[in-house]
Amino acid sequence: MDDIAKARAKLASLTEKQRAVLDLLIQHKSSKEIARTLDISPYTVDQRLGGARLKLGAASRGEVARAYAALLSICDESAYGFPYVEPDAVSDEGLPQAESLEPTYTFSDAVTLQYRAPWEATTEPAFGLEAFDNRFGKSGRVIAILGLAAVLALTLLALVSMAKTLSEMV
């Protein structure tokens, strides 16, 4: 037997489900991605790859992908299901023929998007403690925080003294 016949025999030994997994494997998909695509579990993907590894005589996942890709190239097959482009779909110059030169659709409401880098200054007014950064710098922000803490402490002391006074009245 010649090489092409051996390659065709090896390809024929693979099941359709194993070939579907191998087709996605040579597209550099992970087991999880293959499982999602084929709607099976990742464990099933690994089982099918294991069977294909035995049939192709490969020791690893990478080897089985390379062996399968080599078999496909020897047999002039494609993992995508079409080994060539139909001759009538290509013009004499080798370019696909256009149906018409008129655009199919246009975007009438398209606007230019402007991207602003995160580190660029914004023109929006600052709110809260960030307003102190613009006017007084970081030290102004620290002073504002300390002032707010003092007001909170005084409010707490006032509430405690009112509670003490009310408890003495009763």
TORROVEX-316479 format. One record per residue (C-alpha): residue number from 1; residue in one letter; x, y, z. Coordinates in Angstrom, 2 decimals, decimal comma. Example, Ala and Ser with C-alpha at 12.3 -4.5 7.8 and 13.67 -1.06 7.14 Angstrom:
2
{1 a {12,30 -4,50 7,80}}
{2 s {13,67 -1,06 7,14}}
This chain:
170
{1 m {0,00 0,00 0,00}}
{2 d {1,18 3,48 -0,72}}
{3 d {1,19 6,41 1,71}}
{4 i {-2,10 7,88 0,50}}
{5 a {-3,91 4,56 0,91}}
{6 k {-2,49 4,17 4,45}}
{7 a {-3,54 7,70 5,32}}
{8 r {-7,05 7,10 3,97}}
{9 a {-7,27 3,87 6,00}}
{10 k {-6,26 5,71 9,18}}
{11 l {-8,80 8,45 8,49}}
{12 a {-11,48 5,84 7,82}}
{13 s {-10,68 4,15 11,16}}
{14 l {-11,69 7,33 13,02}}
{15 t {-15,34 7,69 13,93}}
{16 e {-17,33 10,71 12,83}}
{17 k {-17,48 11,96 16,42}}
{18 q {-13,71 11,60 16,86}}
{19 r {-13,16 13,54 13,64}}
{20 a {-15,47 16,32 14,84}}
{21 v {-13,40 16,64 18,01}}
{22 l {-10,13 16,50 16,06}}
{23 d {-11,36 19,14 13,60}}
{24 l {-11,86 21,54 16,52}}
{25 l {-8,60 20,45 18,16}}
{26 i {-6,52 21,44 15,14}}
{27 q {-8,20 24,86 15,36}}
{28 h {-6,45 25,19 18,76}}
{29 k {-9,62 24,84 20,85}}
{30 s {-9,48 23,66 24,45}}
{31 s {-11,49 20,70 25,72}}
{32 k {-14,01 23,06 27,31}}
{33 e {-14,45 25,01 24,08}}
{34 i {-14,83 21,81 22,08}}
{35 a {-17,38 20,53 24,60}}
{36 r {-19,41 23,74 24,36}}
{37 t {-19,32 23,69 20,58}}
{38 l {-20,38 20,04 20,28}}
{39 d {-22,73 20,19 23,29}}
{40 i {-20,98 17,37 25,11}}
{41 s {-19,03 17,16 28,36}}
{42 p {-15,27 17,85 28,50}}
{43 y {-14,82 14,30 29,81}}
{44 t {-16,42 12,96 26,59}}
{45 v {-14,07 15,16 24,56}}
{46 d {-11,07 13,66 26,37}}
{47 q {-12,42 10,13 25,80}}
{48 r {-12,79 10,74 22,08}}
{49 l {-9,32 12,24 21,91}}
{50 g {-7,95 9,21 23,76}}
{51 g {-9,53 6,85 21,24}}
{52 a {-8,16 8,89 18,36}}
{53 r {-4,71 8,90 19,98}}
{54 l {-4,74 5,11 20,09}}
{55 k {-5,85 4,82 16,47}}
{56 l {-3,28 7,31 15,21}}
{57 g {-0,48 6,07 17,47}}
{58 a {0,10 9,42 19,12}}
{59 a {1,34 9,90 22,67}}
{60 s {-0,01 13,36 23,45}}
{61 r {-2,72 15,82 22,55}}
{62 g {-0,33 17,85 20,40}}
{63 e {0,89 14,77 18,56}}
{64 v {-2,63 13,62 17,73}}
{65 a {-3,44 17,09 16,37}}
{66 r {-0,29 17,10 14,21}}
{67 a {-0,94 13,54 12,99}}
{68 y {-4,55 14,34 12,10}}
{69 a {-3,55 17,53 10,27}}
{70 a {-0,89 15,58 8,36}}
{71 l {-3,44 12,92 7,37}}
{72 l {-5,83 15,59 6,15}}
{73 s {-3,12 17,21 4,03}}
{74 i {-2,02 13,86 2,58}}
{75 c {-5,60 12,98 1,64}}
{76 d {-6,35 16,50 0,33}}
{77 e {-9,18 16,94 2,82}}
{78 s {-10,06 19,93 4,95}}
{79 a {-11,23 20,18 8,52}}
{80 y {-13,73 22,77 7,34}}
{81 g {-15,54 20,45 4,94}}
{82 f {-14,54 22,07 1,64}}
{83 p {-11,13 21,30 0,15}}
{84 y {-11,41 23,75 -2,74}}
{85 v {-13,45 26,61 -4,16}}
{86 e {-15,89 25,83 -6,94}}
{87 p {-14,50 27,01 -10,28}}
{88 d {-17,72 28,77 -11,35}}
{89 a {-17,64 31,01 -8,25}}
{90 v {-14,35 32,58 -9,38}}
{91 s {-13,96 34,95 -12,32}}
{92 d {-11,23 34,77 -14,93}}
{93 e {-8,98 37,05 -12,87}}
{94 g {-9,25 34,75 -9,85}}
{95 l {-11,37 37,17 -7,84}}
{96 p {-14,93 36,45 -6,70}}
{97 q {-17,53 38,05 -8,94}}
{98 a {-19,50 40,89 -7,37}}
{99 e {-23,29 40,80 -7,59}}
{100 s {-23,61 44,58 -7,83}}
{101 l {-21,52 47,60 -7,04}}
{102 e {-24,29 49,32 -5,04}}
{103 p {-23,95 49,11 -1,26}}
{104 t {-26,42 46,80 0,40}}
{105 y {-26,85 49,02 3,44}}
{106 t {-25,56 52,26 4,87}}
{107 f {-25,31 53,66 8,34}}
{108 s {-27,22 56,92 8,30}}
{109 d {-27,04 57,49 12,05}}
{110 a {-23,33 56,78 12,42}}
{111 v {-21,35 59,18 14,57}}
{112 t {-17,67 59,50 15,27}}
{113 l {-16,73 57,92 18,56}}
{114 q {-14,11 59,68 20,63}}
{115 y {-12,03 57,60 22,97}}
{116 r {-10,53 59,24 26,00}}
{117 a {-7,70 57,53 27,81}}
{118 p {-8,38 56,89 31,50}}
{119 w {-5,46 59,05 32,59}}
{120 e {-6,59 62,10 30,65}}
{121 a {-8,30 64,87 32,60}}
{122 t {-12,08 64,91 32,44}}
{123 t {-14,10 68,05 31,87}}
{124 e {-16,91 66,89 34,12}}
{125 p {-17,28 68,79 37,40}}
{126 a {-15,86 66,96 40,38}}
{127 f {-18,27 65,93 43,13}}
{128 g {-17,68 65,32 46,82}}
{129 l {-14,15 65,07 48,15}}
{130 e {-12,74 64,96 44,62}}
{131 a {-13,68 68,65 44,30}}
{132 f {-11,02 69,47 46,91}}
{133 d {-8,34 67,83 44,74}}
{134 n {-8,98 70,29 41,90}}
{135 r {-8,96 73,38 44,08}}
{136 f {-6,72 72,65 47,07}}
{137 g {-4,82 69,51 46,08}}
{138 k {-4,47 66,34 48,13}}
{139 s {-3,66 68,23 51,32}}
{140 g {-7,04 69,98 51,05}}
{141 r {-8,72 66,60 50,77}}
{142 v {-6,92 65,35 53,91}}
{143 i {-7,93 68,48 55,84}}
{144 a {-11,55 68,05 54,68}}
{145 i {-11,57 64,43 55,85}}
{146 l {-10,14 65,42 59,26}}
{147 g {-12,76 68,19 59,56}}
{148 l {-15,55 65,75 58,76}}
{149 a {-14,19 63,32 61,36}}
{150 a {-14,15 66,12 63,98}}
{151 v {-17,75 67,08 63,17}}
{152 l {-18,76 63,43 63,48}}
{153 a {-16,99 63,12 66,84}}
{154 l {-18,67 66,29 68,17}}
{155 t {-22,08 65,00 67,02}}
{156 l {-21,45 61,71 68,81}}
{157 l {-20,43 63,53 72,03}}
{158 a {-23,54 65,70 71,83}}
{159 l {-25,75 62,61 71,45}}
{160 v {-24,07 60,91 74,43}}
{161 s {-24,52 64,00 76,63}}
{162 m {-28,19 64,31 75,61}}
{163 a {-28,75 60,62 76,43}}
{164 k {-27,11 61,14 79,87}}
{165 t {-29,26 64,17 80,59}}
{166 l {-32,43 62,35 79,57}}
{167 s {-31,55 59,35 81,73}}
{168 e {-31,08 61,65 84,78}}
{169 m {-34,47 63,25 84,20}}
{170 v {-36,30 59,96 84,40}}
